[in-house]
Amino acid sequence: MSGSRGRVLMLVENHFPGDVRVKNEADMLTSAGYAVTVIGLQGKKDTVANRVVDGIQVYLIPRVTLFTKTRKDKPTGLQRIWLRIVALMGYMWEYLYFTGACLAMSLYVAMKHGFDVIHAHNPPDTLFLVAAVYKPFGKKFVFDHHDLCPELYRSRYAADNGILTSLLGLFEKGSLGLADVTIATNESYRRIQIERGNVKPENVFVVRNGPNLKRVASRTPSERLRLMNKNILCYVGALNPQDGVDYLLRSLRDLVYKLDRKDFYCVIMGSGDSLEDLRNLAKDLNLDGYVELTGYVSEEDLMSNLSAADICVDPDPSSPLNDVSTWIKIMEYMAMGKPIVTYDLKETHWSAQDAALYVKPNNELEFAEAIVTLMDRPDLRAKMGEFGRQRIERELKWDIVGQNLVRAYTKLLG
């Protein structure tokens, strides 16, 4: 940790190094000569809260969950009101706890290692309060805008604009207003930062979710999956209400019971607030023998399963958040040379282009029909997969898109 170009303190309300984007950014800055310290959340298997990972000093804060924030499939009446109250309490506790813990830990980091920059990865958007303490002492602040929190809340709970979305909007403006430079994941987020946050265009840097090809690469395909002699479908990503895996399960039901296709097996890899609800939904839809929700899997198993896949799926439905967001799973599918079935959302279409078949947003039967098209067309699968892999190699791999992060820090620290 030489830190010849500066010292960076990253704050992320997620596990490190489990958060792929944050790990890529920390590695990029370390390679460029910055000393990086990360404050994150402990994972279930973490026994040490203080360690060094690939030259990055890491401090992990215990997770404390008092209120769950998941929703039932279609809450109504009093059920919906109660859910909103519980969600509000959950978010308030989560944000206050993590922000306060980061402030306390930052004082320790300041004394032990020192830092020149606080780099906050949202959500939550309250981490600017930690940076505000250090601004009078000449410290810089970078706001890395992973999610649009007002849109995230609306998408997660099918909510309209209201008091909570207004409050989240104020936190977002506080983060954007205090930042010396901001990071956006795509051009849609960049435009929102400029128009909604009044950020000067020259202070916004687009750092896309490009895959790190040192990590995302073909492995020996899963023998278990290949021996099934079926079309293997794969999903990789979060399992939260806004991620649309329930849409995928209903499409798989249509695939079996409306389109009479039983020659497939779908592996859904990832964890999140909705994992158990989705497992129950799969049972209710009579998908035993057709789908597997693995929960968390090791990176080796994830890549082995992806290597065995014939088709990859992205069921993110149209929503205020999803319509303008870029998903790293799309990039990883493309890096692995896999054809994709996805809903036709603006930023997803820009990323995947001819690597995907696009379906009218939220139409579950059409999603199933697109899967059938690719099941029956190995030539089309190969053509789409090769296009995606080449697009990643030429334009979208992390080694290329991550350079904008270094440019942001060059502007920031000279």
Steps between C-alpha positions, in 0.01 A plus 500: 500500500742767381236763434738705288206666319268532800309312767140394444239390755212311335165451675270223374194351666581157363745220549855555379647352285160350411376818331646457152484864390660631819774236483575594138522868590719439804734283293515760223595777743754282678665416167508873416700575816232594753478351850146368549319420823147357492233504770229246419262247656589159633389195307351192665830312485727785611685429823754783469384862478842645419709363214690586182359381166725539193677796657173663614448559872150380593290565812168317523209618716254245647160476334204586722150449353198605707232527228458304179412710196362241259148523365237242419428447133204740483431655841166676533320725748628494856764248399656755267485779762666278760767396253584864429530572874727201555706593193540857629621375837730252329659758275536756778675249726719364219612845385557640849686191619736471205563875471576527872723193491690640201554830680638322807724271294619790284641669810707190567613482136592870506730443799651170384532543122380849407303577184465776243172391341175348624346294221139404584320226307123537529255390630457644755520864393560614858875431487561858391448584868826318578681695230352828628690455826832492314436762232618791720833318533558495125385145429340429162173317443411263215138385466472171308138482385413129476123534543239775474358464851162672442444278195631197690238549771220555247603190303545277804162584653297601192460835674410844370693814580443604860665605824761224496600551138533873570724426798713265291521772237635744759769251603593453135529877448715524813735235363521653153531854636788421735697288254813636333449249219222248440504157340210386279450146368357611165387802300148490649641537850736772378207700361307459827798620702531810284129581475371388840814555706632813324844340466733668254545274194879513527478350850304190393693191388325198347652177630300212357450155653759333281597140580850425624616231257755373750202385707223446246632229271395159374575205728439130469121478457305346785491126431181470706317745273636372171409140584134605524492522117267795522513866402666669797371846595690717748425810703765674712424792727310639794169353613306803622144611417613742229717244317216317327591139577131440574435602137756241392334225703161577350658494153646157578152384602373618161792323334396169657121519515404728209778434248549135600879523527657281763848468351663766717643559845542847649764585762435823691815609685500776758358606830286783632194592700266301275687166486262300719191666351623401153567142606142483628371654177688239295322226699162670457559515123584126488853559373667220694751334270519803271660768716758526777553804724849443635541800729858619529752295300877519487657681208639171370155338496341812352742505206472124456120523480514798265744311279240222471217740412337502158293814570524774764201699618444848642139540618535854643154646429430853387498731803619850591837354605551220249416710194817707542740262678788288370534148639836332543339161439433603139869582458604171659268300275653673199855443624421129524372499141141415596182606316254693716123530533398827665229762513558793266623772737698804384839445661481120473446535124794741472726255681404171338396609151502187276602270787139483622146423393276778627149448632224754558553610863331286764338258252568163660362280221704682234806453720435125499451503122834678454667227707344240267637686199854472635451141617416404141768712329855398602631695200337821628630432851854472370472817291357706789753364748793586276368853442473557874846367575656718230313809622639447849853451369489810279307749714360392833750294699611645831854572381345751256202652682683514834749751364239772551532440874871579483419813296256608771770468765754680284259793481430473872856484634710616206 
